[in-house]
Every structure is written in C-alpha cells, then in structure tokens.
Amino acid sequence: MVIAYLLINAVLYAAFALASSLVPERIAAALGFTLDAQGRVEFLTVYGGLELGLAAFYAWTVYAGPEPQRTGLVFSLFLYAGLVIYRLAGILRYGVPGTTMLAVAGLELFLLLAALALCLRAN
C-alpha cells in the first residue's frame, strides 16, 4: 500500500507539473487567479518546478527501498498537514472557493488521511 500511495503522489505531481507548464493560464484560472508577466514566472516556478521536484522525489522513494519509502510517507504527513491547515484557514478567512479549489482541498485531505493511516499501520 505504501508503494501505491507514493506512486499516486508521483503521478499526480507529474501531471500537475506538466499541466501547469503547458497551459499555465488555464490552470491558474481554474484555481482562481490571473497571471501577469511576473506572476507567470512565479506560477511556473511553484506549480511547474516545485511539483516536478515533488514528482521526482516520490518516484525516487518508490524505487529506493523501504527506508526512503518511510521517509516519503512521513514527508507526506508534514506536506499535506501544512496544506490542509492553510487551506482551511483560507476558507475560514475568505470563504468557500469554487469547485476546482474544493476538489483540490478534498484531494489534499484524502492524501493526508491516507498517509496518516499508512503511518499508523506501519507502527
């Protein structure tokens, strides 16, 4: 199950990085913001580059063995906990976003809960 979880993360981040690199304005609009020239650079860096790095990290953990897989799982706990906490804070402060953002929030919550369950099961 851990390997499947890590592979799902690798595929999701690779897909998001590719989409963000190929059609950044469309992805940005779906997430609720517009891009000027400076914003495009930042968007490509964070939504393209960072997500590509995360995809590579998760792919590496799959093939590197049990210890890196555990590291990937624990990393996921920290990553998704931060995302879920800040997304919830944003929703509470600014209101419920559109359906795309809610889908992203649901995915992040699912990935957090899955990582937590897998970590608890491993102990």
Residue pairs with C-beta under 8 A, 6 or more apart in sequence:
1 118
1 121
2 69
2 70
2 73
2 118
2 122
3 62
3 69
5 73
5 76
5 114
5 115
5 118
6 58
6 61
6 62
6 69
6 72
6 73
7 58
7 59
7 62
8 111
9 54
9 55
9 58
9 72
9 76
9 111
10 55
10 56
10 58
10 59
10 62
11 55
12 55
12 107
13 51
13 52
13 54
13 55
13 58
14 51
14 52
14 55
14 59
16 27
16 47
16 51
17 47
17 48
17 49
17 51
17 52
17 55
19 27
20 27
20 43
20 44
20 47
20 48
20 51
21 44
21 48
21 52
24 35
24 40
24 43
24 44
24 47
24 48
25 34
25 35
25 40
27 43
27 47
28 34
28 35
28 39
28 43
28 47
30 100
31 100
31 101
31 104
32 97
32 98
32 100
32 101
33 39
35 43
54 79
57 72
57 75
58 72
60 68
61 68
61 69
61 71
61 72
62 69
62 72
70 122
73 115
73 118
73 119
73 122
74 119
76 111
76 112
76 115
77 112
77 115
77 116
77 119
80 108
80 109
80 111
80 112
80 115
81 112
83 108
83 112
84 105
84 108
84 109
84 112
87 104
87 105
87 108
88 105
90 97
91 97
91 105
96 102
97 105
